[in-house]
Amino acid sequence: MASFGEKPAVFFQNAPSDLLKNWGEEQFPRIDYLIDKENSPFGITRGVLKVNIWCLDEGGFLPEHIAPLVIQQLHGLIITAGREISYLSWQKDYLHKDISGKSLFSSNRAGREPTGLGVTLTFSLQGIWLDQGETSLVTAANDWIKEHCQNLLVAGRDDLPKALRLQSGQGLISWQQMPISALKKQSYGYSWVEGELIGYLATNEGEGAAIGERLLADLTLSGEVLLSDGTPGLLQQIHLKPGREWCQITATFRYGVIPREESGADYGMLNHIMLNEDEVKQL
């Protein structure tokens, strides 16, 4: 690889002018890349990463020599940036035979200019946004994961590096809670509600279904998660939707909460205390 400013010649969007003195002895091979992504509902991001590898036809390297190394480094890599976690997956590549007659150089050079050859590698970019804080149900699910699933990392709970490559059999999971729906069924002092969690599970390619099904089986066997106040969240239903980058787990839990006073519901709360004369003297 060429160097620029004593670092590998890898640039966002476009390479700088070849007239700059920051270049090393060579200006090729070099790489530039472009990221195009958009946000979708429920904190999901989708996009592409395009990596262009440029060489000269008179050099000792061709793009086909470098491309496999780039794919090996990026395919299956998980990138963390603040609250965003993205999964890179290689899609396809194609060869540029030349650059449509345009010079690769800024300066006018005498004689024949070398032809630029390049490969564009396309990676899908599938990501999630972490919530600012955990809800009580998300905390309960994360606690259960940490206790029962030693092979799973929990986003927002475990300290993740900026670039993470999962080991075989390992996974990374993140939970998001959907709006809570209240049930009509009420009992003395409690209102029973249902909370739905969406879990996004990242694994190595081809392992998502097996790891996800094992998680579902273990959680189904437990039948509940415990909220911070000790209240059980009873599992009502759970299912898995496999995916290439992220598998999606949907789980619904039912648990009791103390209703708010403004709900207007009558729960038979105690209004009066009757004490006999001996009990009053003891007070």
Buried (B, 14 or more C-beta within 10 A) or exposed (E): BBBBEEEBBBBEEEBBEBEEEEBBEEBBBBBBBEBEBEEEEEBBBBBEBBBBBBBBEEEEBBBEEBBEEBBEEBBBBBBBEEEBBBBBBBEEBEEBEEEEEEEBEEEEEEEEEBBBBBBBBBBBBBBBBBBEEBBBBBBBBBBBBBEBBEBBBBBBBEEBEEEBEBEEEBBBBBBBBBEEEEEEEBEEEBBBBBBBBBBBBBBBEEBBEEBBEBBBEEBEEEEBBBBEEEBBBBBEEBEBEBBEBBBBBBBBBBBBBEBEEEEEEEBEEEEEEEEEEEEEEEE
